[in-house]
């Protein structure tokens, strides 16, 4: 009985610690980590264009994951409008993200 309760509690805690999985098969956090090379290009008022490393990350991540990030919780130091421009600036041929209001 004690083992069963411990297992249920462990599963519940693990579920609380994980970020919801998204259609791209990645979590919000892992998608965010993949876009670290883009940080300078999406900082508010940044004149810096995305680097080749950033563009490769955007193309690898794909449109669904980029949209998850743009529509997800606020990200400190990231201008969402600039993040939305990454596919065009990187010539990634993605459909535009549908912005959801929260």
C-alpha positions, 0 to 999 in steps of 0.5 A: 500500500505504501509503495503504491501511494509513493508511486502515485505521488511520484507520478503526480509530482513529475507531471507537475514539473513537466511543461505541457507537451506541444504538437511539435513533440517538444516542451516549451522549455526545450524549444526555448533552449534551442532558440538561445542563439536568437536571443540578440535578434529578438531582444526589444529594439534590437538592430541585430539580424539573426545569425546563421546559427539562429536561422539554423535553429529556427529551421530545425525547430520548425513553425509549430514550435516557434508558434508555441513559443510566441503564444506561450508565457512571456519570455523575459528579454524577448520581443514577440513581434521580433520573434514572429519575424524570424522565419522571414528574416531566415527565409524559412518558408513557414506559414505565419503563426496564428496569435492566440490571446491569453 
